[in-house]
Amino acid sequence: MIFRADKLLTALPKPKHPDANAAAAVQELMGGKAGEMSTLMNYFFQTINFRDRDNYQPFYKLVANIAGEEWGHVELVASAINLLLTGTTTRGHDPTKKPLDDVTGFRMTDHFFNAGQNALPVDAMGRFWNGSYVHSSGSLKLDLVHNFFLELNARATKLKVYETTSDPTVRELTAFLLVRGSTHVIAYAKALEALSGGVEVSKLFPIPDLSTDAFPEARKYVEQGLYNTMYSFSQEDISALGAIWKGKHPDGAPDLVVTNDPIPTLAPMPDLPAEPQVGAPSTLDPGEVQEAADRIFGKSKK
């Protein structure tokens, strides 16, 4: 069960200017194979399908807690896309002025034709996310290995999206996700080590450098503790995670910490203006609605 809060995991600055093509690139972080919808749905199904939870409580809580955070990642990516799309067409009610004149030159016309100038559950090529990306085998070790590599692939994708633009919205989004994604890589590695009796995952697999030192937007998140802290994304006590999330940070950050406190970067949801030229929200005339109702149900007697 999810208890919703109308907050973003971190504040996103407004774009330098509207940018539909940057929004299309960010869609990879939404609906790509290693996008946030994939991490969310993988961990959600693994959590809901988890058997023998009493004997594997720390591992269950780890996957479930990260699943809760991934819901917020999906919201964050969608908000970035929506901010980038705001103002990309001529705002207004007059269709004769061709308010969508520029749309055919954009990479992803579906943002305008099928989504009210908003985010979609698709990748950067417009291919819809699908359930075949979900791995929930029932084997805890196998699922943790899968999650470990999924997070590494997600990190690689975020790096590429960061490099597509200097727009502050995209860079803030990807910097935050890089820090938290690297934390999740370490978390799944630690879980595998705990489950296998201390085998060091970093010696089994060639793990890419997880450092975020090259990204100036990421520094404040590291300094705030987002790189070494496992925060609570539920109303449950997550202190059991201390059986897994403990010890020295492999990247030289402060020692690993578990807290029942929420992540400290929570920010208000962005206020998105209406885009009447694409019918967002609905531009139906009340008279037209009444006329349609009369045709379907017959005229009402006054």
TARAWO-V38262 format. One line per field, one symbol per residue. ss: DSSP state (h for helix, s for strand, l for the rest). A space follows every 10 residues. Layout:
ss = ???
This chain:
ss = llllllssll lllllllllh hhhhhhlhhh hllllhhhhh hhhhhhhhll llhhhhhhhh hhhhhhhhhh hhhhhhhhhh hhhhhlllll llllhhhlll llhhhllllh hhhlllllll lslllllsll hhhllllllh hhhhhhhhhh hhhhhhhhhh hhlllllhhh hhhhhhhhhh hhhhhhhhhh hhhhhlllll hhhhllllll lllllhhhhh hhhlllllss llllllllhh hhhlllllll llllllssll llllllssll llllshhhls lllllhhhhh hhhhhhhlll ll
